[in-house]
Amino acid sequence: MAPLSGGDRTAIAAAARSLLDAAERVGFFYTNRGVADWQFLGAEGKVSVRAQVALRVNNGDVMRDAAIAGLGIALLPTWIASVAIDAGRLAVIEIGAQTEDEFIYLAHPEGRRPSAKLRALAGSLRQSFGDPPYWEKAAPP
C-alpha cells in the first residue's frame, strides 16, 4: 500500500511530506474499515493518521480515480494503483513512514485440512501473482 496523489504537478508537489502533513490534507477512506484513518509504521512504532474525510467508499477503483483527479490523497494497494503510477497519473508520496502490510486470505473450515480444490486455487494464485507480485516494481540493483 502507498499514499498517493494525482492531479497536476502543483497538486502533487503540495501533497503531504510527513505524517503530520498527511493529517492536514483531505483523504479518501474505505468504508469497510469502519474508521477514517491511515495506519503507518513510523520510527516510534505504529501511527494512526486522521486526515480530513473527503470521500468514503467501498471501492478502491473509485478512490484511485478521485486521487487521479487531484481531489485528495488515497492510501491504496499497489495492485490497484500500479498502472496509474507507471503512467505518471499518480505519484507515491514519501512521508517518512511505511504502510502496514496487507494480506490476502483464503478461508476454510477450522480444524480441517484445506481441500484439494482450495490448495490448487492457492497454488494457482501464488503462481499468477508471482513473488514479488507482478504489480510491484523490482528493486533497483
Secondary structure as GFF3:
##gff-version 3
##sequence-region A 1 141
A	DSSP	beta_strand	2	6	.	.	.	ID=ss1
A	DSSP	alpha_helix	9	13	.	.	.	ID=ss2
A	DSSP	alpha_helix	19	23	.	.	.	ID=ss3
A	DSSP	beta_strand	26	30	.	.	.	ID=ss4
A	DSSP	three_ten_helix	31	33	.	.	.	ID=ss5
A	DSSP	beta_strand	38	42	.	.	.	ID=ss6
A	DSSP	beta_strand	45	49	.	.	.	ID=ss7
A	DSSP	beta_strand	52	57	.	.	.	ID=ss8
A	DSSP	alpha_helix	60	68	.	.	.	ID=ss9
A	DSSP	beta_strand	73	76	.	.	.	ID=ss10
A	DSSP	alpha_helix	78	86	.	.	.	ID=ss11
A	DSSP	beta_strand	90	92	.	.	.	ID=ss12
A	DSSP	beta_strand	98	99	.	.	.	ID=ss13
A	DSSP	alpha_helix	116	129	.	.	.	ID=ss14
###
